[in-house]
């Protein structure tokens, strides 16, 4: 279907991880370059895209709800659904009356050109194909991140770890990385656009480069980036415990352009549960890693994901997790419940935990996480930080807000700065904004699970 200029209006609703959000930003940016105008979610449009997630049952449910709402509220729009749900269960989405196109992750980056070619017609289209292991990631530049001073850059996709609870490998395929030369040219372009912070994202970021013809590690890539002296700082999204190397820690500790922020999934503090999860570390390994970071970079933000209610998590196993988290020097927690996903081994494990028990455990851990966050904030008082100015404070008129390199949201009076500036500030109590909401954590790369 081809659209007249005045009818080229679109909206995108995105669920799930930062990688999904980056991909939506790419589609939006490309559509705008093609003359399409973005509209707000409640305004009419001619093209409506839902970028879905299936990491948990809740995320899948929310995806279906979002699609139905989009169809209901935009009766004259072409509704195209994409993302991990479309990749893994395309037929389920195709069966929803009103869906005009189902596009799997392998085709997602082609959505703008499919629209240009008029491939979406009144007849429903389904474009889903398996992943090609040999393909490196294509360089796709996103110039605009709506309402954001920070840019994201997807440098890696895919996962081959097959944790027993995780459906992601089916939705994202094998490891694929962006060639270092492309990473550099993307950063050049983002710096030229005025971004002063770029978050490097991936589905399994620590495996960056293993699939390239000339393999390179994440640390190797960071060295290449550092040589260029870009006028921006780099933040890493989630990296698995076994992939946070001593070299990486020392690099973050010594280079001011690298944000002192690690997000390292823990999932459980019980050794037996970690084994059943098919995670390849013990609580002792994890603790040694966290202590090494804290010793070498005392002010680093260290976040952890913890899953509660995994099958077989007895009261004792949960107590192990709770005590373990209490005793390690992390700065914040992201707590989420186990969600049985069809097609994963853990969905059939014995010892499923009743929802009310998982809920109580989750509440207890979240309270502990809050305490950890407050303690971390206090430890930063009186120290000087580099702040990225994000704009006017949403809570206090006349103040601006920003983000420290170690992931504290702060507010301050706006004397000599504007949105997008990097400034320095000695942190006092009145600068602290109450903790960044869980949903606002940029390292949370999945709807309910940081990856
Ligand atoms: S939890 Fe992370 S590492 Fe494990 S399979 Fe899922 S995406 Fe891969």
Boltz pocket constraint, residues with backbone or C-beta under 6 A from the ligand:
constraints:
  - pocket:
      binder: B
      contacts: [[A, 159], [A, 160], [A, 161], [A, 162], [A, 163], [A, 166], [A, 167], [A, 168], [A, 169], [A, 203], [A, 204], [A, 240], [A, 450], [A, 451]]
      max_distance: 6.0
